[in-house]
Amino acid sequence: MSNAVHLTLEHYSSENKETLANLERILMTGRLAGTGKLVILPVDQGFEHGPARSFAMNPAAYDPDYHVNLAIEAGCSAYAAPYGFIQHVASRYAKKMPLILKLNNHDSIVKEDDPIPALTSSVEDAARMGCVGVGFTIYPGSKPWRDMYQQLQSVAAKAREHGLVLIVWCYPRGSGMSKEGQTGIDIIAYAAHLAAQMGAHIIKVKLPTDHIEDEKAKAVYESENVAIGTLAERVAHVVQSAFNGKRLIIFSGGSKKEDAEIYDEIRAIRDGGGHGSVIGRNSFQRDKEHAVEFLTTVMDIHAGKIQ
Protein backbone atom coordinates (compact mmCIF):
# COMPACT_ATOMS: atom_id res chain seq x y z
CA MET A 1 0.00 0.00 0.00
CA SER A 2 1.33 3.45 -0.90
CA ASN A 3 1.54 6.35 1.55
CA ALA A 4 -1.17 8.24 -0.35
CA VAL A 5 -3.60 5.33 -0.05
CA HIS A 6 -2.67 4.77 3.60
CA LEU A 7 -3.47 8.41 4.40
CA THR A 8 -6.78 8.17 2.52
CA LEU A 9 -7.83 5.01 4.36
CA GLU A 10 -7.08 6.66 7.71
CA HIS A 11 -10.05 8.95 7.03
CA TYR A 12 -12.27 5.85 6.99
CA SER A 13 -10.76 4.18 10.07
CA SER A 14 -14.14 3.47 11.70
CA GLU A 15 -15.12 1.14 8.83
CA ASN A 16 -14.76 -2.63 9.08
CA LYS A 17 -11.72 -4.35 7.62
CA GLU A 18 -13.64 -5.81 4.67
CA THR A 19 -14.84 -2.37 3.55
CA LEU A 20 -11.35 -0.93 3.94
CA ALA A 21 -9.90 -3.81 1.93
CA ASN A 22 -12.36 -3.18 -0.90
CA LEU A 23 -11.67 0.57 -0.86
CA GLU A 24 -7.95 -0.18 -0.90
CA ARG A 25 -8.45 -2.51 -3.87
CA ILE A 26 -10.09 0.30 -5.88
CA LEU A 27 -7.29 2.71 -4.97
CA MET A 28 -4.60 0.16 -5.81
CA THR A 29 -6.02 -0.90 -9.20
CA GLY A 30 -5.09 0.35 -12.65
CA ARG A 31 -3.01 3.19 -13.94
CA LEU A 32 -3.64 5.42 -10.90
CA ALA A 33 -2.83 2.70 -8.36
CA GLY A 34 -1.23 4.15 -5.25
CA THR A 35 -1.77 7.81 -6.15
CA GLY A 36 -4.88 8.37 -4.03
CA LYS A 37 -6.74 9.22 -7.26
CA LEU A 38 -9.22 7.10 -9.18
CA VAL A 39 -11.04 6.95 -12.51
CA ILE A 40 -14.18 4.82 -12.73
CA LEU A 41 -15.84 3.72 -15.97
CA PRO A 42 -19.64 3.84 -15.42
CA VAL A 43 -22.02 2.34 -17.97
CA ASP A 44 -25.52 2.99 -16.66
CA GLN A 45 -26.39 5.26 -19.60
CA GLY A 46 -28.18 2.51 -21.54
CA PHE A 47 -30.68 2.28 -18.69
CA GLU A 48 -30.79 6.03 -18.09
CA HIS A 49 -30.93 7.33 -21.68
CA GLY A 50 -31.73 4.33 -23.88
CA PRO A 51 -29.49 2.02 -25.92
CA ALA A 52 -29.44 3.96 -29.21
CA ARG A 53 -28.66 7.28 -27.55
CA SER A 54 -25.88 5.59 -25.62
CA PHE A 55 -24.30 3.07 -27.97
CA ALA A 56 -25.27 3.69 -31.62
CA MET A 57 -22.23 5.93 -32.18
CA ASN A 58 -19.97 2.99 -31.23
CA PRO A 59 -21.96 -0.22 -31.88
CA ALA A 60 -19.37 -2.39 -30.14
CA ALA A 61 -20.62 -0.83 -26.91
CA TYR A 62 -23.97 -2.66 -27.09
CA ASP A 63 -21.99 -5.68 -25.83
CA PRO A 64 -21.51 -5.74 -22.04
CA ASP A 65 -18.15 -7.48 -22.41
CA TYR A 66 -16.86 -4.45 -24.32
CA HIS A 67 -17.05 -2.13 -21.34
CA VAL A 68 -15.32 -4.23 -18.72
CA ASN A 69 -12.55 -5.01 -21.21
CA LEU A 70 -12.21 -1.29 -21.95
CA ALA A 71 -11.90 -0.61 -18.22
CA ILE A 72 -9.17 -3.24 -17.90
CA GLU A 73 -7.25 -2.22 -21.01
CA ALA A 74 -7.32 1.48 -20.12
CA GLY A 75 -6.30 0.82 -16.52
CA CYS A 76 -9.40 2.16 -14.78
CA SER A 77 -9.79 1.89 -11.01
CA ALA A 78 -13.22 0.22 -11.21
CA TYR A 79 -16.19 -0.50 -13.49
CA ALA A 80 -19.77 0.40 -12.48
CA ALA A 81 -23.02 -0.71 -14.11
CA PRO A 82 -26.60 -1.86 -13.41
CA TYR A 83 -27.50 -5.45 -12.61
CA GLY A 84 -27.72 -6.87 -16.13
CA PHE A 85 -24.29 -5.75 -17.31
CA ILE A 86 -22.62 -6.79 -14.02
CA GLN A 87 -24.43 -10.14 -13.95
CA HIS A 88 -23.17 -10.88 -17.44
CA VAL A 89 -19.49 -10.30 -16.63
CA ALA A 90 -19.13 -10.96 -12.89
CA SER A 91 -18.14 -14.63 -12.96
CA ARG A 92 -15.31 -13.94 -15.42
CA TYR A 93 -14.11 -10.48 -14.37
CA ALA A 94 -14.77 -9.86 -10.65
CA LYS A 95 -11.21 -10.89 -9.81
CA LYS A 96 -9.69 -8.92 -12.70
CA MET A 97 -11.45 -5.57 -12.26
CA PRO A 98 -13.20 -4.09 -9.20
CA LEU A 99 -16.94 -4.16 -9.99
CA ILE A 100 -19.51 -1.73 -8.62
CA LEU A 101 -23.20 -2.64 -8.84
CA LYS A 102 -25.50 0.34 -9.47
CA LEU A 103 -28.44 -0.45 -7.20
CA ASN A 104 -30.97 2.11 -8.40
CA ASN A 105 -31.67 3.64 -11.78
CA HIS A 106 -34.06 6.00 -13.57
CA ASP A 107 -35.11 5.75 -17.21
CA SER A 108 -35.95 8.63 -19.54
CA ILE A 109 -39.13 7.21 -21.03
CA VAL A 110 -41.30 9.14 -18.56
CA LYS A 111 -40.39 12.78 -17.97
CA GLU A 112 -40.63 13.84 -14.33
CA ASP A 113 -40.12 17.19 -12.67
CA ASP A 114 -39.41 15.50 -9.34
CA PRO A 115 -37.77 12.14 -10.12
CA ILE A 116 -36.88 9.26 -7.85
CA PRO A 117 -34.84 6.28 -9.10
CA ALA A 118 -36.19 2.76 -8.78
CA LEU A 119 -34.37 0.06 -6.85
CA THR A 120 -33.26 -2.39 -9.54
CA SER A 121 -30.94 -4.67 -7.55
CA SER A 122 -29.71 -5.26 -4.01
CA VAL A 123 -26.64 -5.19 -1.80
CA GLU A 124 -27.00 -8.96 -1.56
CA ASP A 125 -26.75 -9.19 -5.37
CA ALA A 126 -23.51 -7.21 -5.24
CA ALA A 127 -22.01 -9.43 -2.55
CA ARG A 128 -23.05 -12.62 -4.37
CA MET A 129 -21.42 -11.47 -7.62
CA GLY A 130 -18.14 -10.50 -5.97
CA CYS A 131 -18.46 -6.74 -6.32
CA VAL A 132 -16.28 -4.42 -4.25
CA GLY A 133 -18.99 -1.80 -3.87
CA VAL A 134 -22.45 -0.51 -4.63
CA GLY A 135 -23.58 2.70 -6.30
CA PHE A 136 -26.70 4.62 -5.34
CA THR A 137 -28.22 7.77 -6.86
CA ILE A 138 -30.01 10.48 -4.92
CA TYR A 139 -31.59 13.66 -6.28
CA PRO A 140 -31.40 16.37 -3.59
CA GLY A 141 -34.09 18.93 -4.35
CA SER A 142 -36.59 16.42 -5.74
CA LYS A 143 -39.83 16.22 -3.77
CA PRO A 144 -39.37 12.53 -2.81
CA TRP A 145 -36.02 13.40 -1.16
CA ARG A 146 -37.03 11.83 2.17
CA ASP A 147 -37.67 8.48 0.49
CA MET A 148 -34.31 8.58 -1.28
CA TYR A 149 -32.38 9.54 1.85
CA GLN A 150 -34.06 6.79 3.86
CA GLN A 151 -33.41 4.23 1.10
CA LEU A 152 -29.77 5.33 1.07
CA GLN A 153 -29.44 4.80 4.80
CA SER A 154 -30.84 1.29 4.49
CA VAL A 155 -28.42 0.54 1.63
CA ALA A 156 -25.50 2.01 3.59
CA ALA A 157 -26.24 -0.23 6.58
CA LYS A 158 -26.44 -3.35 4.40
CA ALA A 159 -23.27 -2.38 2.53
CA ARG A 160 -21.41 -2.14 5.84
CA GLU A 161 -22.67 -5.57 6.84
CA HIS A 162 -21.24 -7.03 3.63
CA GLY A 163 -18.02 -5.00 3.69
CA LEU A 164 -18.82 -3.10 0.49
CA VAL A 165 -17.80 0.39 -0.52
CA LEU A 166 -20.67 2.87 -0.94
CA ILE A 167 -20.49 5.25 -3.90
CA VAL A 168 -23.21 7.92 -4.04
CA TRP A 169 -24.22 9.59 -7.32
CA CYS A 170 -25.49 12.94 -5.93
CA TYR A 171 -27.35 14.86 -8.63
CA PRO A 172 -29.48 17.80 -7.45
CA ARG A 173 -32.68 18.41 -9.41
CA GLY A 174 -36.37 19.02 -8.88
CA SER A 175 -39.31 21.28 -9.69
CA GLY A 176 -38.23 23.90 -7.14
CA MET A 177 -34.79 24.33 -8.69
CA SER A 178 -33.74 26.14 -11.84
CA LYS A 179 -31.82 24.31 -14.58
CA GLU A 180 -28.78 26.44 -13.76
CA GLY A 181 -29.19 25.58 -10.10
CA GLN A 182 -28.60 21.88 -10.73
CA THR A 183 -24.91 22.63 -11.24
CA GLY A 184 -24.65 25.85 -9.22
CA ILE A 185 -21.66 25.94 -6.88
CA ASP A 186 -23.75 26.30 -3.73
CA ILE A 187 -25.99 23.37 -4.68
CA ILE A 188 -23.15 21.05 -5.76
CA ALA A 189 -21.17 21.80 -2.58
CA TYR A 190 -24.30 21.19 -0.50
CA ALA A 191 -24.97 17.91 -2.33
CA ALA A 192 -21.43 16.68 -1.69
CA HIS A 193 -21.79 17.51 2.01
CA LEU A 194 -25.11 15.69 2.23
CA ALA A 195 -23.68 12.55 0.67
CA ALA A 196 -20.73 12.64 3.06
CA GLN A 197 -23.07 13.04 6.03
CA MET A 198 -25.04 10.00 4.89
CA GLY A 199 -21.98 7.77 4.92
CA ALA A 200 -20.75 7.72 1.32
CA HIS A 201 -17.17 6.54 0.94
CA ILE A 202 -16.93 7.96 -2.59
CA ILE A 203 -19.11 10.84 -3.80
CA LYS A 204 -19.85 11.55 -7.45
CA VAL A 205 -21.07 15.03 -8.41
CA LYS A 206 -21.19 17.13 -11.55
CA LEU A 207 -18.69 19.91 -12.14
CA PRO A 208 -20.01 23.15 -10.63
CA THR A 209 -20.60 26.44 -12.41
CA ASP A 210 -20.31 29.86 -10.76
CA HIS A 211 -24.09 30.17 -10.53
CA ILE A 212 -25.45 30.55 -6.99
CA GLU A 213 -29.03 29.35 -6.63
CA ASP A 214 -29.90 30.27 -3.05
CA GLU A 215 -30.03 33.96 -2.13
CA LYS A 216 -29.03 33.33 1.50
CA ALA A 217 -26.06 31.28 0.33
CA LYS A 218 -25.16 34.00 -2.17
CA ALA A 219 -24.93 36.54 0.63
CA VAL A 220 -22.47 34.33 2.51
CA TYR A 221 -20.35 33.58 -0.56
CA GLU A 222 -20.06 37.32 -1.16
CA SER A 223 -19.51 38.44 2.44
CA GLU A 224 -16.89 35.75 3.10
CA ASN A 225 -15.22 36.15 -0.30
CA VAL A 226 -15.43 32.43 -1.07
CA ALA A 227 -13.30 31.90 -4.18
CA ILE A 228 -15.41 30.45 -6.98
CA GLY A 229 -14.20 32.38 -10.01
CA THR A 230 -12.38 29.51 -11.71
CA LEU A 231 -13.35 25.89 -12.13
CA ALA A 232 -10.36 24.79 -10.03
CA GLU A 233 -11.52 27.09 -7.21
CA ARG A 234 -15.03 25.70 -7.41
CA VAL A 235 -13.71 22.13 -7.31
CA ALA A 236 -11.65 23.08 -4.24
CA HIS A 237 -14.77 24.42 -2.52
CA VAL A 238 -16.71 21.21 -3.26
CA VAL A 239 -13.82 19.14 -1.88
CA GLN A 240 -13.74 21.39 1.20
CA SER A 241 -17.48 20.86 1.67
CA ALA A 242 -17.00 17.07 1.91
CA PHE A 243 -15.24 17.06 5.27
CA ASN A 244 -12.35 19.23 4.10
CA GLY A 245 -11.23 16.62 1.58
CA LYS A 246 -11.52 13.66 3.92
CA ARG A 247 -14.07 11.98 1.68
CA LEU A 248 -13.25 10.97 -1.87
CA ILE A 249 -14.90 13.38 -4.33
CA ILE A 250 -14.97 12.44 -8.01
CA PHE A 251 -16.56 14.36 -10.84
CA SER A 252 -18.81 13.33 -13.72
CA GLY A 253 -17.58 13.60 -17.30
CA GLY A 254 -21.05 14.49 -18.58
CA SER A 255 -22.16 14.35 -22.20
CA LYS A 256 -19.69 13.72 -25.00
CA LYS A 257 -17.21 16.54 -25.61
CA GLU A 258 -13.99 17.08 -27.52
CA ASP A 259 -10.85 15.66 -25.95
CA ALA A 260 -9.26 19.06 -25.30
CA GLU A 261 -12.30 20.34 -23.37
CA ILE A 262 -12.32 17.27 -21.14
CA TYR A 263 -8.57 17.53 -20.53
CA ASP A 264 -9.01 21.14 -19.36
CA GLU A 265 -11.73 19.97 -16.94
CA ILE A 266 -9.46 17.20 -15.63
CA ARG A 267 -6.70 19.76 -14.98
CA ALA A 268 -9.17 21.85 -12.98
CA ILE A 269 -10.24 18.80 -10.96
CA ARG A 270 -6.60 17.96 -10.24
CA ASP A 271 -5.62 21.54 -9.41
CA GLY A 272 -8.67 21.91 -7.15
CA GLY A 273 -7.77 18.81 -5.15
CA GLY A 274 -10.46 16.53 -6.57
CA HIS A 275 -9.83 12.83 -6.25
CA GLY A 276 -10.67 11.74 -9.76
CA SER A 277 -13.33 11.26 -12.41
CA VAL A 278 -16.22 9.08 -13.48
CA ILE A 279 -16.18 9.07 -17.27
CA GLY A 280 -18.79 7.07 -19.19
CA ARG A 281 -20.06 8.50 -22.46
CA ASN A 282 -16.78 10.28 -23.14
CA SER A 283 -15.11 6.87 -22.98
CA PHE A 284 -17.37 4.28 -24.58
CA GLN A 285 -18.81 6.57 -27.27
CA ARG A 286 -15.31 6.80 -28.76
CA ASP A 287 -13.90 3.81 -30.64
CA LYS A 288 -11.83 1.57 -28.38
CA GLU A 289 -8.39 2.66 -29.55
CA HIS A 290 -9.32 6.31 -29.10
CA ALA A 291 -11.00 5.60 -25.76
CA VAL A 292 -7.92 3.87 -24.33
CA GLU A 293 -5.68 6.74 -25.46
CA PHE A 294 -8.18 9.28 -24.08
CA LEU A 295 -8.49 7.56 -20.68
CA THR A 296 -4.72 7.15 -20.45
CA THR A 297 -4.31 10.89 -20.92
CA VAL A 298 -7.03 11.62 -18.36
CA MET A 299 -5.28 9.47 -15.78
CA ASP A 300 -1.88 10.93 -16.54
CA ILE A 301 -3.28 14.43 -15.99
CA HIS A 302 -4.80 13.36 -12.66
CA ALA A 303 -1.45 11.83 -11.66
CA GLY A 304 0.46 14.97 -12.64
CA LYS A 305 2.41 13.21 -15.37
CA ILE A 306 0.90 15.63 -17.90
CA GLN A 307 0.46 19.27 -17.04
FIZA-382716 format. One line per 8 residues: number of its first residue (from 0); for each residue x, z negated, y of C-alpha. Coordinates in Angstrom, 3 decimals, padded with zeros to 6 digits. Layout:
NUM = X:Z:Y  ...
END
This chain:
0 = 000.000:000.000:000.000  001.330:000.895:003.450  001.542:-001.546:006.345  -001.172:000.349:008.242  -003.600:000.052:005.331  -002.668:-003.603:004.769  -003.472:-004.400:008.411  -006.779:-002.520:008.169
8 = -007.834:-004.362:005.013  -007.084:-007.713:006.664  -010.052:-007.035:008.954  -012.268:-006.993:005.846  -010.765:-010.073:004.183  -014.139:-011.697:003.467  -015.122:-008.831:001.140  -014.760:-009.081:-002.635
16 = -011.722:-007.624:-004.350  -013.635:-004.667:-005.809  -014.839:-003.555:-002.369  -011.353:-003.944:-000.930  -009.905:-001.934:-003.810  -012.363:000.900:-003.177  -011.669:000.865:000.574  -007.949:000.896:-000.183
24 = -008.448:003.873:-002.511  -010.089:005.875:000.299  -007.287:004.970:002.713  -004.596:005.810:000.163  -006.015:009.202:-000.905  -005.093:012.648:000.350  -003.008:013.943:003.190  -003.642:010.903:005.415
32 = -002.830:008.358:002.703  -001.234:005.251:004.149  -001.775:006.148:007.812  -004.882:004.031:008.370  -006.739:007.259:009.223  -009.223:009.178:007.102  -011.039:012.506:006.954  -014.178:012.729:004.819
40 = -015.839:015.967:003.723  -019.640:015.421:003.842  -022.018:017.968:002.343  -025.521:016.663:002.994  -026.390:019.599:005.256  -028.180:021.536:002.514  -030.684:018.690:002.278  -030.789:018.088:006.027
48 = -030.931:021.676:007.329  -031.728:023.884:004.327  -029.488:025.920:002.017  -029.443:029.212:003.955  -028.656:027.547:007.285  -025.878:025.615:005.586  -024.296:027.969:003.068  -025.269:031.621:003.686
56 = -022.234:032.180:005.933  -019.969:031.235:002.990  -021.960:031.883:-000.219  -019.373:030.140:-002.394  -020.625:026.906:-000.828  -023.965:027.089:-002.657  -021.986:025.832:-005.684  -021.512:022.035:-005.739
64 = -018.146:022.414:-007.483  -016.856:024.323:-004.450  -017.047:021.336:-002.129  -015.315:018.721:-004.234  -012.552:021.209:-005.007  -012.212:021.949:-001.287  -011.901:018.218:-000.606  -009.169:017.896:-003.239
72 = -007.253:021.011:-002.220  -007.325:020.124:001.480  -006.295:016.525:000.816  -009.402:014.782:002.160  -009.793:011.010:001.892  -013.224:011.211:000.222  -016.187:013.492:-000.497  -019.766:012.482:000.399
80 = -023.024:014.113:-000.715  -026.604:013.410:-001.855  -027.499:012.612:-005.453  -027.721:016.128:-006.873  -024.286:017.305:-005.754  -022.622:014.020:-006.789  -024.430:013.949:-010.142  -023.170:017.441:-010.883
88 = -019.488:016.627:-010.303  -019.131:012.886:-010.963  -018.136:012.959:-014.628  -015.310:015.421:-013.936  -014.113:014.372:-010.484  -014.775:010.654:-009.865  -011.206:009.813:-010.887  -009.691:012.704:-008.923
96 = -011.450:012.260:-005.569  -013.203:009.195:-004.088  -016.938:009.990:-004.162  -019.511:008.620:-001.732  -023.200:008.838:-002.642  -025.496:009.467:000.340  -028.445:007.201:-000.451  -030.970:008.400:002.110
104 = -031.674:011.783:003.644  -034.060:013.575:006.004  -035.115:017.210:005.749  -035.945:019.537:008.633  -039.134:021.025:007.214  -041.302:018.562:009.136  -040.395:017.969:012.781  -040.635:014.331:013.841
112 = -040.122:012.668:017.192  -039.406:009.343:015.499  -037.771:010.119:012.144  -036.885:007.854:009.260  -034.839:009.100:006.282  -036.190:008.780:002.759  -034.368:006.847:000.056  -033.256:009.539:-002.394
120 = -030.939:007.555:-004.670  -029.715:004.011:-005.255  -026.637:001.798:-005.192  -027.000:001.558:-008.964  -026.749:005.366:-009.189  -023.507:005.244:-007.211  -022.011:002.548:-009.427  -023.051:004.369:-012.619
128 = -021.423:007.621:-011.470  -018.135:005.971:-010.503  -018.463:006.324:-006.741  -016.279:004.250:-004.418  -018.993:003.871:-001.798  -022.450:004.631:-000.509  -023.576:006.299:002.696  -026.698:005.337:004.622
136 = -028.223:006.861:007.765  -030.008:004.915:010.480  -031.590:006.284:013.662  -031.404:003.589:016.369  -034.088:004.348:018.930  -036.589:005.741:016.422  -039.835:003.769:016.217  -039.370:002.807:012.531
144 = -036.019:001.161:013.397  -037.034:-002.166:011.833  -037.673:-000.489:008.478  -034.309:001.282:008.584  -032.378:-001.847:009.538  -034.061:-003.859:006.785  -033.407:-001.096:004.232  -029.772:-001.070:005.328
152 = -029.439:-004.801:004.804  -030.838:-004.486:001.292  -028.421:-001.633:000.544  -025.503:-003.589:002.015  -026.239:-006.578:-000.228  -026.437:-004.399:-003.352  -023.275:-002.534:-002.380  -021.411:-005.839:-002.137
160 = -022.674:-006.836:-005.574  -021.239:-003.630:-007.028  -018.016:-003.686:-005.005  -018.822:-000.485:-003.102  -017.796:000.522:000.393  -020.672:000.937:002.874  -020.493:003.904:005.250  -023.210:004.044:007.920
168 = -024.217:007.315:009.591  -025.486:005.930:012.936  -027.354:008.634:014.857  -029.476:007.446:017.800  -032.680:009.410:018.414  -036.375:008.880:019.023  -039.306:009.689:021.284  -038.227:007.145:023.900
176 = -034.791:008.686:024.328  -033.736:011.842:026.139  -031.820:014.578:024.308  -028.781:013.764:026.444  -029.192:010.099:025.577  -028.596:010.735:021.877  -024.906:011.236:022.627  -024.649:009.223:025.848
184 = -021.663:006.882:025.940  -023.748:003.729:026.304  -025.985:004.684:023.368  -023.154:005.762:021.050  -021.171:002.582:021.801  -024.305:000.497:021.193  -024.974:002.326:017.914  -021.430:001.690:016.685
192 = -021.786:-002.006:017.512  -025.114:-002.228:015.690  -023.678:-000.667:012.546  -020.726:-003.060:012.641  -023.069:-006.027:013.041  -025.043:-004.888:009.997  -021.977:-004.916:007.773  -020.750:-001.322:007.721
200 = -017.167:-000.939:006.535  -016.934:002.594:007.963  -019.105:003.803:010.842  -019.853:007.446:011.553  -021.075:008.408:015.028  -021.189:011.547:017.135  -018.693:012.143:019.912  -020.013:010.630:023.148
208 = -020.603:012.411:026.444  -020.307:010.764:029.863  -024.091:010.535:030.170  -025.446:006.985:030.550  -029.031:006.627:029.347  -029.902:003.049:030.269  -030.029:002.126:033.955  -029.029:-001.496:033.333
216 = -026.063:-000.326:031.275  -025.159:002.170:034.004  -024.926:-000.629:036.543  -022.471:-002.508:034.325  -020.353:000.557:033.579  -020.063:001.164:037.323  -019.511:-002.441:038.439  -016.891:-003.101:035.745
224 = -015.216:000.299:036.154  -015.425:001.071:032.429  -013.296:004.177:031.899  -015.414:006.981:030.445  -014.198:010.008:032.380  -012.383:011.708:029.511  -013.353:012.125:025.888  -010.364:010.027:024.791
232 = -011.517:007.215:027.094  -015.033:007.408:025.704  -013.712:007.306:022.133  -011.649:004.237:023.077  -014.767:002.522:024.420  -016.712:003.259:021.214  -013.821:001.883:019.144  -013.736:-001.203:021.388
240 = -017.477:-001.674:020.862  -016.998:-001.906:017.071  -015.245:-005.275:017.057  -012.349:-004.098:019.225  -011.234:-001.581:016.617  -011.524:-003.916:013.658  -014.075:-001.681:011.984  -013.248:001.867:010.966
248 = -014.896:004.328:013.376  -014.972:008.008:012.440  -016.562:010.843:014.364  -018.807:013.721:013.333  -017.575:017.297:013.599  -021.049:018.581:014.494  -022.157:022.204:014.346  -019.687:025.003:013.724
256 = -017.205:025.607:016.539  -013.990:027.519:017.084  -010.855:025.953:015.662  -009.263:025.296:019.062  -012.299:023.365:020.338  -012.316:021.137:017.269  -008.568:020.526:017.534  -009.012:019.356:021.137
264 = -011.728:016.941:019.973  -009.457:015.626:017.205  -006.697:014.977:019.764  -009.172:012.984:021.855  -010.244:010.956:018.801  -006.598:010.238:017.961  -005.620:009.405:021.540  -008.667:007.151:021.909
272 = -007.768:005.155:018.809  -010.461:006.573:016.530  -009.830:006.246:012.828  -010.675:009.764:011.742  -013.330:012.410:011.263  -016.220:013.478:009.076  -016.183:017.270:009.066  -018.787:019.187:007.072
280 = -020.058:022.463:008.504  -016.779:023.138:010.282  -015.114:022.977:006.872  -017.365:024.584:004.276  -018.809:027.274:006.573  -015.306:028.763:006.796  -013.901:030.636:003.809  -011.835:028.379:001.574
288 = -008.391:029.549:002.657  -009.321:029.103:006.310  -011.003:025.762:005.602  -007.921:024.334:003.874  -005.681:025.461:006.738  -008.181:024.082:009.276  -008.490:020.677:007.559  -004.722:020.453:007.147
296 = -004.311:020.919:010.891  -007.031:018.361:011.624  -005.284:015.785:009.466  -001.880:016.538:010.927  -003.284:015.990:014.430  -004.800:012.655:013.363  -001.450:011.660:011.828  000.458:012.635:014.972
304 = 002.411:015.371:013.209  000.901:017.905:015.634  000.460:017.044:019.267
END
